Amino acid sequence: MMSYKFKTNSMQDILTTIFKTLKGFFSFRGRISRKEFIMSFLTVFLSFCMLGSRFFLLWIVLFWFLFAQRAKRCHDLGHNGWWQFIPLYELWLLCAKGQVGKNEYGEDPQALEEDLSSQKED
């Protein structure tokens, strides 16, 4: 039987990231990075593929989640959340870099990720 040893800092980072992600899934406030948005997009896409049309009520929950994630990604680009309803704008959300530094919607999520990675190296 194999024994695995995890660094305490690594496990804490993982748990912190999971808690942060779960906490803000359905919130329309704040900003998310491009990486977080792509992961959210893939999660919803795969869920739709697996569920099919059988679980309509779950689709409503997934749409709410997707709209919230899109709004936060719009905020990261410095735009109102309503911009997500512009046709093909989601492609821009997937590709564009967010605004550097704090904007009216919150702190720069990329800077927060860099701070976490620099703390992990210390």
N, C-alpha and C positions, 0 to 999 in steps of 0.2 A: 504494500500500500504506500502510495506516495504522500509525502507531507509537503505542503506549500507554506511558505512564510511570506507574509506581505509586510511591506513597510507601513508603519502606522500612518505616516503622512499620506501615502498613496491611497490607503483605504479611506482616510478622512476626506481626501479630495474627491474620491469617487462618490462617497455618501453625500457630501455637500453638493456636488453637481446634480445628483439624482434628486435631492430634496428641492433644490432651486428650480429644477426643470418641472417637477411635479407641481410645485406651488404656483407657478405662473402659466400653466398650460392654457387656462381659459380666460385669462386676464387680457384686456385690451390696452393696458397701460404699459409703458416702458418701451424698451428696445431689445431686439435680438440680433445676433450676428448672422452673417450669411450662412455659416456652418450650421448654426442651430436651426435656421429656416429650412435649409436643405434636408436636414434630418427629420424635421417635422413634416415636410412635404412628402418625403419617402415613406414615413410611417403611415400617413393618411392614404397615400396611393396604394400601398400594400394591403392596408386594412380594407379598402374598397374592393380590391381584387379578390381577397379571401372571403369577404362577406357576401358578395353578390347583392341581389336585391331582396334577400330574405329578411334582413334585420333593419327595417326602415327606421325604427327609433334610434338605433345605434348610429345610423347615418346622420341624424340630426345632431347628435353629440359630436361626431367627427367634423361636420361642417362648422359647428361653433368653434371647435378647436382650430380648424384651418383658418377661419376668418380672424380669430384672435391673433394667430401667428402672423398672418399677412399684415394685419394692422400694425403690429409691433415692428415688422420688417419695414413697412412704410415709414414708421417713426424713425427708424435707424437711418433712413435716407433723407430725413428732414421733412417728410410729407405727412399730411393728414391721412388717417386710416381709410378714408373714403376712396383714395386713389387706387386701392386694390380692385375696384370695380371697372377700371379702364381696361378695355380689351387688350390682351397680350401683355399687360403690365406685369403679370406674374413672371414672365420671362426676364424682365428687368430686375425683379426682386431676387431672382435666382443668381443673377450675374453681377450686379452692381456692388461696389464697395460702399459701406456706410460712411456717414459723415464722421470725420475725425473729431474727437473731443465731445464735450457735453453739448447737447442741444436742448430745445424746449421740452423734449420728451424724456430726457434722462441722460444718464452717463453713457459713455461709449462702451458697448459690450466687448469690443475687441480689446480695448485698454484693460478692462476687467479680466479678460482671459490672459492677457500678457502679464498682469500683476500676479495672478494665481500661478502661472508657470514660473515666474521669477522667484516666488516664495518657495516653490517646490524645489528649486535648484539650491536654495540656501541651506 
